[in-house]
Amino acid sequence: MVERKYRVYRDEATQPLPISVLIQAANRFHCNIYMEVGSKQYNMKNYEECQSGVQGVNKICVLCFDGSDEQEAEGRFLTLFGGQSKAV
């Protein structure tokens, strides 16, 4: 399992990533992808689970990838979060 801790943030010029983009990206991979925010864990392949936890500003989150293509999935999510996150 690969785990990476990030602070997800945005400023006035940056719009948050739509949940649909994150879910579509997660569904391209066979591995399990979770985002942990505080004590809650969200399955990135399930809209209802991640709807409230992903859109916030200035949150510390842990991205978890578990499965055969976890490295590729991690790379894709890092690209998606690009200017909206930094390693903690």
C-alpha positions in Angstrom: 0.0 0.0 0.0 1.2 3.5 -0.9 0.2 6.4 1.4 1.0 10.1 0.8 0.1 12.9 3.1 -0.8 16.3 1.5 -2.3 19.6 2.4 -5.0 20.3 -0.1 -5.5 24.1 -0.5 -6.8 26.6 -3.0 -6.7 30.4 -3.3 -9.2 32.8 -4.8 -7.9 32.1 -8.3 -8.1 28.3 -8.1 -11.3 26.4 -8.3 -11.6 23.0 -6.5 -11.4 19.9 -8.6 -14.9 18.6 -9.4 -15.7 15.3 -7.6 -16.6 13.8 -10.9 -13.0 14.3 -12.2 -11.6 12.5 -9.2 -14.1 9.7 -9.4 -13.4 9.2 -13.1 -9.7 9.1 -12.5 -10.1 6.6 -9.6 -12.2 4.3 -11.7 -9.5 4.0 -14.4 -7.4 1.9 -11.9 -8.0 -1.5 -10.4 -6.5 -0.6 -7.0 -8.4 0.8 -4.1 -8.1 4.5 -3.7 -9.0 6.3 -0.4 -8.6 9.8 0.9 -8.4 10.2 4.7 -9.4 13.6 6.1 -9.2 13.7 9.8 -10.7 10.6 11.2 -12.9 9.9 8.1 -12.0 7.8 5.1 -13.6 8.3 1.7 -13.6 5.8 -1.2 -12.6 7.8 -4.2 -14.7 5.6 -6.5 -17.9 6.3 -4.6 -19.6 9.7 -5.1 -21.7 9.6 -2.0 -18.7 8.8 0.2 -16.3 11.5 -1.0 -18.7 14.3 -1.8 -18.3 16.2 1.5 -14.7 15.3 2.3 -12.9 16.4 -0.9 -14.1 19.9 -1.6 -12.8 21.7 1.5 -10.0 24.2 1.6 -6.8 23.9 3.6 -7.2 20.3 4.7 -4.6 17.7 5.5 -5.4 14.5 3.8 -3.8 11.2 3.2 -4.2 9.5 -0.2 -4.0 5.7 0.0 -3.5 3.5 -2.9 -3.7 -0.3 -2.5 -3.5 -2.7 -5.4 -1.6 -3.8 -8.5 -1.5 -0.4 -10.2 -1.1 1.8 -7.1 2.0 3.6 -8.5 0.2 4.6 -11.6 -2.8 5.8 -9.7 -0.7 7.8 -7.3 1.0 9.5 -10.3 -2.4 10.4 -11.8 -3.8 11.9 -8.6 -0.6 13.9 -8.0 -1.1 15.3 -11.5 -4.7 16.1 -10.8 -4.0 17.9 -7.5 -1.0 19.6 -9.1 -1.1 23.2 -7.9 -3.6 22.5 -5.2 -1.5 20.4 -2.9 1.9 20.0 -1.3 3.5 17.2 0.6 3.4 17.5 4.4 
